Amino acid sequence: MFEIKRERKLKVTKTEMLSSHFKRITFFSRDFFDFSENEKGAYLKLLFLKKEIGDKKLVRPYTIRNFRKKKLEIDIDFVIHQSSNGIATEWALKASPGDEIMVSGPGAKPDLKDDVDWIFFIGDMSSLPAISSNLEEIDTNKTGIIVIEIMSNEDKLKIRKPRNFQLHWVIKKKSSNHNELYDKVLSLKWLSGNPFVWVACEFDKMKKFRYYFHKEKKIKKEFTYISSYWKEGSNQEQHKKIKKIDNQQYTN
Ligand SMILES: Cc1cc2nc3c(=O)[nH]c(=O)nc-3n(C[C@H](O)[C@H](O)[C@H](O)COP(=O)(O)OP(=O)(O)OC[C@H]3O[C@@H](n4cnc5c(N)ncnc54)[C@H](O)[C@@H]3O)c2cc1C
């Protein structure tokens, strides 16, 4: 997933708060000339140089929410999460027009299989950009269910989706250890036929969903994309190591 691609320099041209927990940043780069038109929904790796650790680059993956090839522009929607010390989030909070950043990528987008009856999208705010991008690209005749965990009511961003998709928002209670997202998903009545299951969220929640869909609902691995985008209490370097070990140990 994290293959090395050439590096590009991006310049911030515009910023906008979409809600108090989401900041959209628009970037321009002449280096986007060789991006294919359909990079929306793929991810880039933002590269941060940290002098204290010997000029090592810290990598943070982010989804390309929009790509406007003619203008050589992309949008990235950053979750302004509450944890301290997130290098990417701190950068995004302060970012303003003229700021520059290096990225590598784009990384591949997971394929949604065509030969299914419906699609189940499950995610949190970190994967809302990827889910929204997917929904804008799929056939408008498709059916499915979307469940997204957000921090507050105002994080219900406008989603352009095919008419026959149900949309459920779940608001995460601040001081709760409860897995509201999981409870909501389990409470829903399934549509008829075989689904493709797309899940991206926090690591421990991802594991619960993976068990539920693969082991309890017996959905074959090739009809699922189940991934963790971050891990509670761990930065992306720690998360990446844990994710690698988990992937090696996991048997479907
Ligand atoms: C393929 C892919 C695409 C992604 N796309 C997006 C995207 O479009 N927008 C986006 O906002 N994120 C996206 N993410 C998630 C993002 O890369 C992580 O949230 C990242 O860890 C944020 O970096 P940071 O420097 O702010 O925090 P880190 O330094 O990695 O972590 C610092 C602390 O913040 C906590 N933390 C990290 N992320 C979150 C979060 N989302 N919510 C609550 N606490 C958190 C950690 O648990 C840790 O305690 C994506 C991840 C992947 C793998």
PDBQT file of the ligand as one rigid body, heavy atoms in Angstrom, charges set to zero:
ROOT
HETATM    1  C1  LIG A 301      -5.158   5.774   3.020  1.00  0.00    +0.000 C 
HETATM    2  C2  LIG A 301      -5.425   6.811   4.120  1.00  0.00    +0.000 A 
HETATM    3  C3  LIG A 301      -6.119   7.978   3.801  1.00  0.00    +0.000 A 
HETATM    4  C4  LIG A 301      -6.386   8.929   4.797  1.00  0.00    +0.000 A 
HETATM    5  N1  LIG A 301      -7.092  10.061   4.462  1.00  0.00    +0.000 NA
HETATM    6  C5  LIG A 301      -7.337  11.012   5.402  1.00  0.00    +0.000 A 
HETATM    7  C6  LIG A 301      -8.031  12.231   5.066  1.00  0.00    +0.000 A 
HETATM    8  O1  LIG A 301      -8.384  12.484   3.898  1.00  0.00    +0.000 OA
HETATM    9  N2  LIG A 301      -8.272  13.118   6.059  1.00  0.00    +0.000 N 
HETATM   10  C7  LIG A 301      -7.862  12.894   7.363  1.00  0.00    +0.000 A 
HETATM   11  O2  LIG A 301      -8.092  13.756   8.225  1.00  0.00    +0.000 OA
HETATM   12  N3  LIG A 301      -7.197  11.767   7.700  1.00  0.00    +0.000 NA
HETATM   13  C8  LIG A 301      -6.921  10.835   6.753  1.00  0.00    +0.000 A 
HETATM   14  N4  LIG A 301      -6.220   9.703   7.088  1.00  0.00    +0.000 N 
HETATM   15  C9  LIG A 301      -5.828   9.518   8.498  1.00  0.00    +0.000 C 
HETATM   16  C10 LIG A 301      -4.565  10.304   8.858  1.00  0.00    +0.000 C 
HETATM   17  O3  LIG A 301      -3.475   9.891   8.054  1.00  0.00    +0.000 OA
HETATM   18  C11 LIG A 301      -4.246  10.046  10.340  1.00  0.00    +0.000 C 
HETATM   19  O4  LIG A 301      -5.302  10.502  11.134  1.00  0.00    +0.000 OA
HETATM   20  C12 LIG A 301      -2.923  10.651  10.793  1.00  0.00    +0.000 C 
HETATM   21  O5  LIG A 301      -2.454   9.888  11.867  1.00  0.00    +0.000 OA
HETATM   22  C13 LIG A 301      -3.014  12.095  11.229  1.00  0.00    +0.000 C 
HETATM   23  O6  LIG A 301      -1.715  12.528  11.520  1.00  0.00    +0.000 OA
HETATM   24  P1  LIG A 301      -1.330  13.495  12.718  1.00  0.00    +0.000 P 
HETATM   25  O7  LIG A 301       0.076  13.917  12.475  1.00  0.00    +0.000 OA
HETATM   26  O8  LIG A 301      -2.377  14.559  12.871  1.00  0.00    +0.000 OA
HETATM   27  O9  LIG A 301      -1.426  12.588  14.005  1.00  0.00    +0.000 OA
HETATM   28  P2  LIG A 301      -0.365  11.461  14.500  1.00  0.00    +0.000 P 
HETATM   29  O10 LIG A 301       0.957  12.066  14.788  1.00  0.00    +0.000 OA
HETATM   30  O11 LIG A 301      -0.377  10.317  13.568  1.00  0.00    +0.000 OA
HETATM   31  O12 LIG A 301      -1.044  11.012  15.879  1.00  0.00    +0.000 OA
HETATM   32  C14 LIG A 301      -1.041  11.868  17.038  1.00  0.00    +0.000 C 
HETATM   33  C15 LIG A 301      -2.233  11.504  17.937  1.00  0.00    +0.000 C 
HETATM   34  O13 LIG A 301      -3.440  11.825  17.242  1.00  0.00    +0.000 OA
HETATM   35  C16 LIG A 301      -4.329  10.721  17.242  1.00  0.00    +0.000 C 
HETATM   36  N5  LIG A 301      -5.074  10.739  15.949  1.00  0.00    +0.000 N 
HETATM   37  C17 LIG A 301      -4.558  10.591  14.697  1.00  0.00    +0.000 A 
HETATM   38  N6  LIG A 301      -5.542  10.675  13.782  1.00  0.00    +0.000 NA
HETATM   39  C18 LIG A 301      -6.696  10.867  14.455  1.00  0.00    +0.000 A 
HETATM   40  C19 LIG A 301      -8.052  11.024  14.064  1.00  0.00    +0.000 A 
HETATM   41  N7  LIG A 301      -8.435  11.001  12.773  1.00  0.00    +0.000 N 
HETATM   42  N8  LIG A 301      -8.981  11.234  15.033  1.00  0.00    +0.000 NA
HETATM   43  C20 LIG A 301      -8.637  11.265  16.340  1.00  0.00    +0.000 A 
HETATM   44  N9  LIG A 301      -7.360  11.120  16.787  1.00  0.00    +0.000 NA
HETATM   45  C21 LIG A 301      -6.404  10.922  15.844  1.00  0.00    +0.000 A 
HETATM   46  C22 LIG A 301      -3.442   9.487  17.386  1.00  0.00    +0.000 C 
HETATM   47  O14 LIG A 301      -4.149   8.425  17.990  1.00  0.00    +0.000 OA
HETATM   48  C23 LIG A 301      -2.319  10.015  18.266  1.00  0.00    +0.000 C 
HETATM   49  O15 LIG A 301      -2.682   9.893  19.632  1.00  0.00    +0.000 OA
HETATM   50  C24 LIG A 301      -5.938   8.720   6.121  1.00  0.00    +0.000 A 
HETATM   51  C25 LIG A 301      -5.216   7.548   6.428  1.00  0.00    +0.000 A 
HETATM   52  C26 LIG A 301      -4.970   6.597   5.438  1.00  0.00    +0.000 A 
HETATM   53  C27 LIG A 301      -4.204   5.333   5.789  1.00  0.00    +0.000 C 
ENDROOT
TORSDOF 0
